Amino acid sequence: MQPIPYSPTAPNPNRTICTKINSLFSILDLSGHLPFSIVFGLCRRSPDDTDPRPFVLSTAGSVLDVPFALGCGLLTLHVQDGGEANEWVGVDVRTLRDVASMGEEEWISLPSPVRRVGNWKDVFTVVRRRVDISGALASILEVGRKYRIRVAGEEDLGVRRWGYSNHDQVVDNNSNELSNNLEATRLGNCKTTAGNATFTVIRELSWPPRIETKLRLLLPSSGAADITNGKLDLEVSVLNTSPDAISVQTRGHQSIPIPWGPFQPDPDANDKRPRIIHPTHHKPPTSSLRIFDSATREMVRGNEKQGPCNGNADRRPKVEDVVVLRPGLPLIRRFDVGVLVEGLGDGEYTVMMQAKGCRWWHGDVAKEEGEDGRIGACACGVEHAPAMLESEDEVEVCVRDGNVER
C-alpha cells in the first residue's frame, strides 16, 4: 500500500498528538563512524483524548519517514545563513521528491493519557531514524554548514494508518492485512512548534587512540584490613596504546558528542563529575565505580544523581583537571576499598567500573594554559569523539564484622 501523498489543503485532523523532534548528536559525521539519527518523541496529551486504550500508528509515509517526509513537505530543511547566526534559509529538496517511502512498514504504540502518573515528558515514545550517509539526504548537505529540520506544521503528520488497540489487534501478522480497527481520520500535531533537529555537517570526526583500563585489588601482607585503616587498595591502571601522548580532561564539562533524546541529553553521557583518573586527594571518584551485591547482582552503590548543572560555566577546563597519558607508560590511581564500601552490611560485593567518556587532545595541552589557569580557547574549538575509560574487570571483596577482605 502506497502512502497517501501529503496535501497542504488537507482538512484539519480531529485527532492530535504531541510531536517533538531533535537530533541525536549536534554533528553529522559524513564518514559514518558516528551513527547519526533524527530523534522523534511522540505523546498523547490532548485534553480531548479521553480514550483509555493505547493506539498504534504506522510510520510509513509520515513525518517519521525521513527523508521521504522532506521530499513531500511534511518536514522542512533549512541551512544557517553564513552571515547571520539567527537567519535560516530554506534548502532546495526537489531531489528528495522521488525518494521512496521506507520499504518495511513499522508500527509504534502510544499509551493512553488516562490515569497517567508523572510528568508527560517522561512517557514519550521515542523513535530514532538513522540517516544514511550514502543516501539522498546526505547527498544535498555541505560540509561545514549548519542545518535544521523541523515539522512543517500542525495540519498533518502524514500518518495514514492508526487505530485504538494493541499491535496484534490492528495488524494480522499472518496475512499482513489490516483489521477493521483503524481510524479514517488524519493525525495532526498538537502545536506548531515541535522543536528542531539542528546539526553541523563535518567530513570526519577525529577518534582517540585506544586506552586500556584495568582494575585489580592490592592485597596487604596480613590478608585482611580494618576498614578504617585503609590497608586494602583498588588499583586502576590506564595505558595509552598509541605512539603519541594525549591529554585527557578528568572533570568538568566534557565538550564531546553526547546523544540527545527529544528534550534533553542522555543523563549518563553529560556527566561533569570526576573521572576515575582524576588526581583527587580527598575522596575517590565514586561516580566512575559501581558496587553490586555479588549474590543478587543488585547495585548498591553508583547510581547517585548528578548535582545541578551551571549552564553558564566556562567550558574551557582548568589545567589541574587535565592529565597527560604518555605512550606505553601506565597512569596508576589507588583507592581505599574501605572508603568505597563503608556503610555496607556484611556480605560479598563486586566492584566494577562505569564507562565514562572524556574530552582529549593530542600532545600536552597544558602548554596552552591561559592567564586564568584554564586551557586556551584556541585548543578548545575542535570536537573529538570521546576517549573512553572503561574496563570489563571485576573485583570481588567481602565485608565481615567491619573488616574488608578479598
N, C-alpha and C positions, 0 to 999 in steps of 0.2 A: 504493500500500500504506500503510495507516494504522499508526502506531507502536503497539506493544503497550502498553497502559496500565501505569503503574507500580503495583506491588502491594507494600505493606510486608511481606507474608508470603511474598515470593518466596524460593525456595531460594537458599542461598549459592552464588555462582558458583565455578567451578573454574578460572577464568582471571582474573587481576587485572593492572591497570596502575596506575602512579603518576600521580595527577592533582593538579595544583596550580592554584589559582585566585587571581586578583589583579584589580585594576582598572587600566586604562590610565593614568588620572590620579586624583589624590586628590579631585578635584572633578568634579561633573556639571553642566555649563553648560546650563540649560534653553533658552537662546537658540539652541543648536545650532551656534554658531560654533566651539566647541572640540569636535570629534568625540570621543565617549566610547565605550569598549568594555569588556566584561568579557574578561579575558585568561585563557586556559587553557593549561597546559603538560601534555603527555602523554608518558609514557616507560615502556618495558618494563624493569623491573628486579627482577622477582620471581626468587628463586633457583630456582624450579621451571620458569622459562621457558628452555628449552634448545633451542628450535626456531630454526635459523639463518635461516629465511625471514622476510621482513618481513610484516606483516599490515596490511590496510586495514579501516577501520570507517566505517559510515555515521553521520553526526552527527544525522540526523533523529530526533526523539523522545528524545534523550539529554540529559545534563546540558549539553551544548554548544548545545542548542536553547533559548536564552533569548528570551522569558520563558515559553515552554511548560513548561520544566523547573520553574519556580517554581510554576506552577499545578497540576502533578501531583505535587509533593512531592520531586522529585529534588534541587532546590535550596531553601534556606531564606532568608528575608529578615527581618532584624532592624533595629530602629532604636534608637539610643542613648538611654537614659533621660535626660531633661532634668536631673535632679538628681544622677545618679551616672555618672561617666565610664566606669566599667567594667561598668555594667549595660546589658544589651541586651534589648529586648522584641520578641517576635515580631510581625510585621506581618500584618494580615489580607489574604491574597492570593486570596480566593474569587473576585474579579472576573477573575482570570487563568485560572481553570479552563476557561473557554470559549475561551481563546486557541488558535488552530490551530497545529499544528507548521509548521515552515518549509516553504515551498512547494516549492523545488527541493532535491533531495537532494544532499548533499555528502559526498564520501569523502576521508578523510585516511589517510596511511600512517605507520606506526610501525616503525622499523628494529629488527632483532633485537639483543638484548644480547650475543649470542655473538660473541666476538672483538672486542668493543667496546674502543676505545682512548680514554683520557682520562676525565675526570670525567663521571659520568652526568648531572649538571645541565647540561652543555654540549650534550647531544644531545636535549633536549626538543623535541618537535614543538609549535610554538606556534600557537594558534588564537585569533583575536580575533573577538568577537561584538559588533557595533555595537549600541548601544542607541538605538532610535528615540525622539527627544524628543517626538514626537506620538503615540507608541504606548501600549499598555496599561500597560506597566511604569512609564513616566514619569508616567502619569496618577495613580498612587497615591503618588507621592513628594511630600514637602512641602519647600518652600524653607527653608533654614537647618537642616535636620535631617541627621544623620549616619547612614548606613545601612551594613549589612554583609550580603553574600551569601556563603553557604557551601554546600559539598556536603553533602547531607543525611546521608550515612553511607557505609559501605563495602559494604553489601549489594548495591547495584545502581547502575550508572551510566546505565542506560536504553538502552544500546547493544543493538540487536536484530539488526543485520546486520554481521557481520565475518568475516574469513577470512584464512588464511595464504596470501599470494600477492601479486602486484603488482596495480595497479589494472586493467590491461587483462584480466587473467585472471579477475578477480572479476565485473566488470561488462561485459556485452556492449553496447557503445555503439550498435550498430545496432538492436537490438531492445529495449534498455533493460530486459532481463530478467536476473535473477541466474543465475550458473552454479551448479554443484554444489559449489563450493569453500567455501561458507560454513559456519561452525560453528553448532551449535544451542545452545551454552551461552551464558550471560549473562557480561558483563564487570563486574567489581567493582573498587573502589578498593583499593589495597594497604595503606592506612592510613586511620584515621578522621579524622585531622587533615590536611586538604588545603589549608590556608591560607584566606584570605578576601579578598573584593573589598570594600574599605572606601572609602567616598566621601561627601563632603558635597555636598548639592544647593544650587546658587546660581541666582539668577534670570538673571543675565547677567554674564559676565566682562568686565572693563574692558580695552580694547585700546589699544595705544600709537599715537601718530601715526607716519606713515611717515618713515623715516630713509633718506636717500640716502648711500651709501658708495661712494667712488671711489678707485681706485688709479692712480698714474702714476709714471713714472720721471723724476727730475730729472737732466738731463744736465749735466755740467760743461763749461765752455767749451773745455777741452782735448780733449774727445771720448773720453777713457779715463782710468781712475783705478787706481792701485795699490790692491789690496785692503786693505792695512793702513792706508792714509791716509784711507779713508772719504770719497772725493770724489763718490761716486755714491749718491744717496739715493732711497729708495722713499717716496713721499708718500701718506699716507692722509687723505682728506677726508671728514668726516662732517657731514651737514647735516640739521637738524631742520626738516621742511617745514611744521610746524603753526604757528599764530599765537602759541602759548604756549610758555614754557620748560619743559623737563623735566630731571629729574636721573636719571643712569644710573649703576648700580653697575658698576665695571670689574674688580673682583677679589673673591675670597672666595665663600662660599656664596650662591648665587643662589636666593632664595625665589620660584621661578616654577614653573608647572605643567610637570612633566617626565614623559615617558612611561615606564612600567614594563613589564617582562616578567613572567614567572611568579615570578621570585625577586628581581630587582634592577632598578634603573632603567637606562635607556639610558646606557651609559658616556660617550657623546659629549654627552649633554644635561646631565649632572650634573658640569659642569666648573668647578672653583674657580680655575683659572689666570687670569692677567691677560688682559683683552680687548685688542683692537688699539688702543684709545684710552686705555689705562691710562698715566698720566703717569710712566713709569719713566725713570730716569736711568742705569741700569746696563746693561741689555741689552734688545733689542726683544722684545716679547711674541710669541715664535715659535709659541706654541700656536695662534695665530689665523691663521697662514700655512702654506701648503703649497707645496713646491717639487717640480716634476716634471721629469724628463728630457724635453726637447721632442721628441726623436725617438721614444722608446719610450712616452711618457706614463706611465712608471713613477714612483711617488712616491719621492723620495729624502730628503725632509725633511718632518716634520709629522705623523708617526704615533706620536710618543712617547707613552708611557702616563703617566697622572697618578700622582703620588705617593700615599702612604697618606692616607686621609681621617680627620679627627678628628670623630667623631660628636657630641662634646660641645662643639664650637666655638660661640662666640657668633654667632648668626645675624643680629645687628644689624651692618651694615657700618660700618667706620671712615669718618669723614668724608673722609679722604685718599684713599679708594677710590671716591669718588663725584665725577663731573664733571657740569657743567650744560651742556646744549645749548640755546643761545639761538635763538629763531626767526630763520631767514634768515642766521645767522652760522656759517659752517663751522668746525668744530674740526679743526685740522691737526696731524698727527703725522708726523714724518720719521724714517726708519731707514736706517742704513748698510747698503747692499746687500752690501758686502763681508763684514760680520759674518754676514749671512744665508746666504751661500754659501761661507763659509770652510771649507776642508777638502774641498770637492768637486773632482773632477778636471776637466780641460779638457772643454768641451762647451757646449751650449746648453741653457738651463733656462727653465722657465716658473714664475713666482711667482703664486700665486692665494690668495685669501682663503677661509678656512673659516668658514662661517656660525656665529655664536655668539649665543645669547640672553642678555639682560641684564634684571635687575630694574630698574624705573624708578618714578618718582614725578612727579606734577605739580608744577611750580614748583621752587624752590631748597630741597631738603630739608636742606641743610647748616644751615639756620637752626634745625633741630630737634636740634642737637647736644647730647648729654648731657655730664655731667661726666667721663665716661670716654673722651671723644673719639669715641664712636660715635653713630650716628643713634638718636634717641629711640625707645623701644618703641612710643609712640603712632603713629609713622609707619610701623611695620613690621608692622602687623597685617593689612593688606589685600594680597591676592594679585592680581596682574595677569597678563595674557598677556605674554610676554617681548617686549622691544624687540629687534628683530633687527639685528645688524650683519652685513651680507652684501653681496657685490658679485660681478658677473659679469666684472669687468675682469681681464685677464691681462697680466702684464708679462714681456717677454722679455729675458733677459740672457745674455751669453756670457762664459765664463771661458777665458782664453788666457794661458798662461805666468805665472800669478799675477796677471793683470790681469782686471778685470771690465769688460765693455763691454755696450752695449745690444744 
